[in-house]
Amino acid sequence: MIAALSGILLHKDPGSVIIDVQGVGYEVLLSARTYDRLPPVGEKTFLHIHTNVREDAITLYGFTGGEDKKLFLLLNTVSGIGPKLALGILSGIDAGELCNAISLKDMARLTSLTGVGKKTAQRLCMELGEKVGAFTLEQVRAASNSGRTPARSEGFGMQDAASALVNLGYPQETAWQALRAVQQADADKAAEMKVDELIREALRTLA
């Protein structure tokens, strides 16, 4: 199985690219977000690859990050979601926001994605609810172990703060609106806040 490709970007379209690896051109399908992260044609690129083998075809799916590949594979475990729809979902939302939407059962956000109706959104929440929580925690630990403290840690803290506000009786939408207001007031400061500080600042916006 091909798990990764490193080579020269020969051609790219929003839905696919061709990568020259020592004289062999590999066609790789990808999401719009992955496409946006690619270098110009003629430059070297690297993609994590999932190889999908069927009786009539071998298809390669590419991702700039290992996290996107893992999430793509998780999406494919959901009833009624295949590779094409999984790529469509990842084209319309980033990994962190998707995990938040599934964890919080944000049906409005999920059904706004191309190809995702109410039943598919419900299946996403039912079948991936616990899995995306574990997935997010894994990414936070990885960032911590590597010395990074960016958005994933912030995102996990925001989820905890949102859950706490919901437990206090606030609707999920209201809780997230308050937390987004805290972020918009000072994004750098919000990124460094602990969960209790996020809760306290959010409650101030709700007062």
C-alpha positions in Angstrom: 0.0 0.0 0.0 1.2 3.5 -0.7 1.1 5.5 2.5 2.9 8.7 1.4 4.3 10.3 -1.7 7.1 12.8 -2.1 7.9 14.3 -5.5 7.4 17.1 -8.0 3.9 18.6 -8.4 3.3 18.2 -12.2 -0.3 19.2 -12.4 -3.0 20.3 -10.0 -6.8 20.8 -10.2 -9.1 21.6 -7.2 -10.0 17.9 -7.1 -6.8 16.1 -8.0 -3.1 16.4 -8.6 -0.3 14.5 -10.4 2.9 14.0 -8.5 6.1 12.9 -10.3 8.0 10.4 -8.1 11.2 9.5 -9.9 9.6 9.5 -13.3 6.3 7.9 -12.3 3.2 10.2 -12.2 0.7 9.4 -9.5 -2.8 10.9 -9.7 -4.1 11.7 -6.2 -7.6 12.9 -5.3 -7.9 15.5 -2.5 -10.1 18.0 -0.8 -10.4 21.7 -1.6 -8.6 22.6 1.7 -5.7 20.3 0.9 -5.5 21.8 -2.6 -5.2 25.3 -1.1 -2.2 24.2 0.9 -0.2 22.9 -2.1 2.9 24.6 -3.5 3.0 25.9 -7.1 3.3 23.5 -10.0 6.9 22.5 -10.5 7.8 22.5 -6.8 8.4 19.6 -4.5 5.5 18.4 -2.3 4.7 15.7 0.2 1.3 14.1 0.8 0.1 11.5 3.2 -1.8 8.9 1.2 -4.7 6.5 1.7 -4.8 3.8 -1.0 -8.3 2.6 -1.7 -8.3 -0.8 -3.5 -11.4 -2.0 -5.4 -11.9 -4.7 -8.0 -12.1 -2.1 -10.8 -9.8 0.6 -9.5 -7.0 1.6 -7.2 -7.5 5.2 -6.0 -5.1 7.4 -4.1 -6.4 10.1 -1.6 -3.9 12.7 -0.5 -3.6 14.9 2.7 -1.1 17.5 3.7 -1.4 16.4 7.4 -1.7 13.1 9.1 -4.6 14.3 11.2 -6.7 15.0 8.1 -5.9 11.5 6.8 -7.0 9.9 10.2 -10.2 12.0 10.2 -10.9 11.0 6.5 -10.6 7.3 7.6 -12.9 7.9 10.5 -15.5 9.5 8.3 -15.4 6.4 6.0 -16.5 4.2 8.9 -19.8 6.0 9.1 -22.8 4.3 7.3 -23.5 5.9 4.0 -20.3 7.9 3.8 -17.7 6.9 1.2 -14.4 8.5 0.1 -16.1 11.0 -2.2 -18.4 12.4 0.4 -15.7 12.3 3.1 -13.5 14.5 0.8 -16.5 16.8 0.3 -17.0 17.2 4.0 -13.3 17.9 4.6 -13.5 20.5 1.8 -16.1 22.5 3.6 -14.8 22.5 7.2 -11.5 22.2 8.9 -10.7 19.2 11.1 -11.0 21.0 14.5 -14.3 22.6 13.6 -15.7 19.3 12.3 -14.7 17.6 15.6 -16.4 20.4 17.6 -19.6 20.2 15.5 -19.8 16.4 15.9 -19.1 16.5 19.6 -21.6 19.2 20.2 -24.2 17.7 17.9 -24.3 20.9 15.9 -26.8 19.8 13.3 -27.0 23.2 11.7 -23.3 23.3 11.0 -23.1 19.7 9.8 -26.1 19.9 7.5 -24.6 23.1 5.9 -21.9 20.9 4.4 -22.4 19.7 0.8 -23.9 16.3 0.6 -24.7 16.1 4.3 -28.4 15.8 5.1 -30.1 15.5 8.5 -29.8 11.6 8.6 -26.2 11.7 7.6 -25.5 14.4 10.3 -27.3 12.3 12.9 -25.2 9.2 11.9 -22.0 11.3 12.2 -22.9 12.3 15.7 -24.0 8.9 16.8 -21.2 6.9 15.3 -18.3 9.4 15.8 -19.2 11.3 18.9 -16.9 9.5 21.2 -14.3 8.8 18.6 -13.7 12.4 17.6 -13.3 13.3 21.3 -10.5 10.7 21.6 -9.1 12.0 18.3 -9.0 15.6 19.6 -7.4 14.5 22.9 -4.7 12.6 21.0 -3.9 15.7 18.9 -3.7 17.9 22.1 -1.2 15.4 23.7 0.8 15.2 20.5 1.1 19.0 20.4 2.0 19.1 24.1 4.7 16.4 23.7 6.2 18.3 20.7 6.3 21.6 22.6 3.6 23.2 20.5 0.7 25.1 22.0 -1.5 26.3 19.3 -5.0 26.1 18.2 -5.6 22.4 19.0 -4.9 23.0 22.7 -7.0 26.1 22.5 -9.8 24.2 20.8 -9.9 21.5 23.4 -10.0 24.1 26.2 -12.9 25.8 24.4 -14.8 22.5 24.2 -14.3 22.0 28.0 -15.5 25.5 28.7 -18.5 25.1 26.4 -19.4 21.9 28.1 -19.2 23.6 31.5 -21.5 26.4 30.4 -24.0 23.9 29.1 -23.9 22.1 32.5 -24.7 25.5 34.1 -27.9 25.6 32.0 -26.9 27.7 29.0 -27.9 26.4 25.5 -25.0 25.2 23.4 -25.4 27.9 20.9 -25.4 30.6 23.6 -22.3 29.1 25.2 -20.3 29.1 22.0 -21.4 32.6 21.1 -20.1 33.8 24.5 -16.8 32.0 24.0 -16.4 33.3 20.5 -16.9 36.8 21.9 -14.1 36.2 24.3 -11.9 35.1 21.4 -12.8 38.1 19.3 -12.0 40.5 22.1 -8.4 39.3 22.3 -7.5 36.1 20.4 -3.9 35.8 21.8 -5.1 36.2 25.4 -7.9 33.7 24.9 -5.5 31.2 23.4 -3.5 31.3 26.7 -6.5 31.1 29.1 -7.2 28.1 31.2 -10.6 26.5 31.1 -11.8 28.3 34.3 -10.7 31.6 32.9 -12.5 31.1 29.7 -15.7 30.2 31.6 -15.3 33.3 33.8 -14.8 35.6 30.8 -17.7 34.0 28.9 -20.0 34.5 31.9 -19.1 38.2 31.9 -20.3 38.5 28.3 -23.6 36.8 29.3 -24.2 39.0 32.3 
